[in-house]
Amino acid sequence: MVDFAMDIYKTLYQTEDVPQDMVERRADVVARLKSLEDAAAPLVAFLQNPAAVQELRADKHYNLQMLNDKYQVQQIIAYCGEIICF
């Protein structure tokens, strides 16, 4: 989205230069994305393993405990982008 805003700025002002605050914002967004990807990696790896997914049960408390115990999944990324630690 930041890249899109930068492209719009370049088009509107017919320039290849963008304001420094846009460049800094892009760097912040990329760093945040990398951080969230790293935090979600254990959960993504679990979900890509069909045998592991079959271990899930209807009991969400069991599932959270099992994920923490067997797969060291310590953080779940919520839709809002905040990290919820269990």
C-alpha positions in Angstrom: 0.0 0.0 0.0 2.9 2.4 0.8 4.4 1.5 -2.6 1.1 2.3 -4.3 1.0 5.7 -2.5 4.5 6.4 -3.6 3.6 5.5 -7.2 0.6 7.9 -7.1 2.8 10.7 -5.8 5.3 10.1 -8.6 2.5 10.1 -11.2 0.8 13.2 -9.8 4.0 15.3 -9.5 5.7 13.7 -12.5 8.9 12.9 -10.6 10.9 9.9 -9.5 11.6 11.5 -6.1 9.2 10.9 -3.1 9.2 12.7 0.2 11.5 11.3 2.9 8.5 10.6 5.2 7.1 8.2 2.6 10.5 6.4 2.3 10.7 6.1 6.1 7.1 4.9 6.3 7.9 2.2 3.8 10.9 1.1 5.8 8.8 0.9 8.9 6.1 -1.1 7.2 8.6 -3.6 5.7 10.2 -4.1 9.1 6.9 -4.7 10.8 5.9 -7.2 8.1 9.2 -9.1 8.6 8.6 -9.1 12.3 5.1 -10.5 12.0 6.2 -13.1 9.4 8.9 -14.3 11.8 6.4 -14.4 14.7 3.8 -16.4 12.6 6.4 -18.8 11.1 5.9 -21.6 13.7 2.1 -21.5 13.3 2.4 -21.4 9.5 4.7 -24.4 9.6 2.2 -26.3 11.8 -0.7 -25.5 9.5 1.2 -26.7 6.5 1.7 -30.1 8.1 -1.5 -32.2 7.5 -0.5 -34.8 10.1 -0.1 -32.2 12.7 -3.4 -30.4 11.8 -5.2 -33.7 12.4 -4.2 -33.6 16.0 -6.5 -30.6 16.6 -9.6 -31.2 18.6 -12.9 -29.4 19.2 -11.5 -28.2 22.6 -9.7 -24.9 22.0 -7.9 -25.0 25.4 -6.4 -28.4 24.5 -5.4 -27.1 21.1 -3.6 -24.0 22.5 -1.8 -26.1 25.1 -0.8 -28.8 22.5 0.4 -26.1 20.1 2.6 -24.6 22.8 3.9 -27.9 24.1 4.6 -29.8 20.9 5.3 -27.0 18.4 6.5 -24.2 20.6 3.9 -21.9 19.1 4.1 -19.1 21.7 2.4 -16.3 19.8 -0.7 -16.1 17.7 -1.1 -13.2 15.3 -4.5 -11.6 15.6 -6.2 -10.1 12.5 -5.7 -6.6 13.9 -1.9 -7.1 13.7 -1.3 -7.2 17.5 0.6 -10.1 19.0 -1.3 -12.0 21.7 0.9 -14.1 23.9 -0.4 -17.2 25.7 
